[in-house]
Amino acid sequence: MNESVMDGQLLKKLITNGSIKLKQDMDRINQLNVFPVPDGDTGSNMAATMSAGVKALEKVEDPSIGKVAKLLARGMLMGARGNSGVILSQLFSGMANGLKGHDTVGLAEFSHALRQGVEQAYQAVINPVEGTMLTVAREGADRALSIAEDCDNFEQLFELYLEELNQSLERTPDLLPILKEVGVIDSGGAGYIDVVIGMYDALKGNIYKDKQEVKPLPSTFYQGIDLNEVHGGRDYGYCTEFIMQIQKMDEFSQHDFIDMITPLGDSLVVVQDENILKVHIHTKTPGDALNLAQHFGFFINLKIENMMLQHTEVMMHSPNEHEGEFNCGHDHDHVVAPRIKKKYAIIAVVNGDGLKDTFIEMGVDYIVEGGQTMNPSIEDFVHACEEISAENIIIIPNNKNVLLSAQTAAKLIEGKNVSVLAAKTIAQGYASLTMFDATQDINQNLKDMEAHIKRVKTGEVTYAIRTSKNNGIAIEKDDFLGIFDDHVVVSHKDREAAVKTLISHMLEEPSEIITLMVGSGVPEEEVGHITEMINQNHALEIEVIQGGQDIYSYIISVE
């Protein structure tokens, strides 16, 4: 296909083929795993994100590449799962911005749009990590830009673009030491390359057949890991929003404006559409934010709200145990509070019936089913926020791979103050709930909960899916692994021995409370032996929760 011009329908064909290619290869992507454990899902998350974008284009016949790209980006954003899915959606969202207003584009314009996608993806990650999908996409886009003028058609451009992407992927272990130690390449970068391979094949006339539906993987499936870390922010007292018209466009830079306003607060969103600027920020000094903005134009409207709010208790709607006999018409896949106007509501991502019950007892209003192997989408979080009638919502992701999806969803919610607590493990989320105080304002609650998270040690016990080496520890397939704050500290054939060794590592420093969240299939006798060992060797409070979670036989919290 010697195309030198791309319209919307050609882009649709390429994207659809790229999505199918990723789905066909997602099992391999899932296995590009730093930890040899069944707890990642990069390939599945990226495939689900691409599928959501393709679904948004199913009935689109518009020839305009700008309009098709915009619909693609919106579909991917709402369907994005996990950090890898969100970053992938941002690559295509930025590309869509670069294609905005175009009915067709040539090679150079398309290459510039690729680079714009990279810039937007980097901005979406607070602390970008090199040696990941970001690096691969950036180096590939830079190559495309440098050769676009010398290429005759898109097939030739994609051939050279793909060549650079593959070379960049091979270099990722040199940039990220953990990849080199384990002997794998970055899973996110590999997934992105699959999409580009599918697009390239479509240009050559090789159209795939879509035979596979992307679903959350079963807990027995071993999957990949997402290495893009995202960190939470601080707490501020006034929710400040304004829309303004920029008067001197030649003097205004969105990037410089963000640099100037960032020190004033958090939860910052800055969106520019030609000469219109929309800003959202949580700040203790809203006057300073407004004074800064007013240097560049005049306000069309603005809103400032004090986030000094109180929490009120509500009755929980529980699933009907006899649903087969009587269907009340409610969605029992989630536990959700009735639509009574509240000051506070808490959403948590949890897997395991026992853990769900525990989080509800601790005051959570809405449970989003998920965790490892089942990362919720941005749309799942948006739906949860819409279901809850509350002025202030706190989302507790309980997983580092869910954090970015939650943060992105929070920016899409209007009319409610949505905050995301940077809890990256179930242990952190559980401990944070002990600090929630309904009589405190939202800022103080977030501050106390975030401070408590930093004092929590997290331990996890699962099994190895392959022979490997990690953190200097030799690992055999089917060994039980003890993971302490993201580091493998023990590999053992016997699960009870692995748990005891892990706990010994976690209790090397004086502690007060240890909580054992016991997974499905663990015998009571084994739990009894472990608690007996703790009592004999340590003077601290022990709490046992029958969590019923998959994958992890034990999740351990030490405070």
Secondary structure, DSSP 8 states (H G I E B T S, - for coil): ---S-EEHHHHHHHHHHHHHHHHHHHHHHHH--SSSSS---HHHHHHHHHHHHHHHTTT-----HHHHHHHHHHHHHHH-BHHHHHHHHHHHHHHHHHHTT-SEE-HHHHHHHHHHHHHHHHHHSSS--SSSHHHHHHHHHHHHHHHGGG-SSHHHHHHHHHHHHHHHHHHHHHH-HHHHHHT---HHHHHHHHHHHHHHHHHTT-------------TTS---------------SEEEEEEEEES-GGG--HHHHHHHHGGGEEEEEEEEETTEEEEEEEES-HHHHHHHHHTSEEEEEEEEEE----------B---TTTTT---SS-TTS-B--S--EEEEEEEEE-SHHHHHHHHHTT-SEEEE-BTTB--BHHHHHHHHHHS-EEEEEEE--SHHHHHHHHHHHHH--SSEEEE----SHHHHHHHHTT--TTS-HHHHHHHHHHHHTT-EEEEEEE-SS-EEETTEEE-TT-EEEEETTEEEEEESSHHHHHHHHHHHHTSS--SEEEEEE-TT--HHHHHHHHHHHHHH--SEEEEEE---SS-SEEEEE-
